[in-house]
Amino acid sequence: MVVAIGMDEQISWPSISKDMLAILMPISIWGVIVVVSRFEAGWFSFSCSGLIGLFIWLTALAYGEKRFARLTVIGVLVAAILSLASGMVALRG
């Protein structure tokens, strides 16, 4: 076990990889769009990452994975910030 979080909750390496997946899933959609096209087109990826993040969040809540659901929301918020940055660059020039 790695670190004690709460009362009796322990985090193991498999749960850390699952947490990273929850955060990186929405961000990876933005990354693929930027790599395939260009940085200015990355604003468009939020429509996909937002919807996919919503359905992942709902699925995680349905299975009782509250931590995974919270981390998915964090991933969607980071993807939104990256998409906003891409949109601002696209509007500038």
PyMOL commands that set and color helices and strands:
alter all, ss='L'
color gray80, all
select helices_A, chain A and resi 13-36+39-62+66-92
alter helices_A, ss='H'
color red, helices_A
select strands_A, chain A and resi 3-4+10-11
alter strands_A, ss='S'
color yellow, strands_A
deselect
rebuild
show_as cartoon
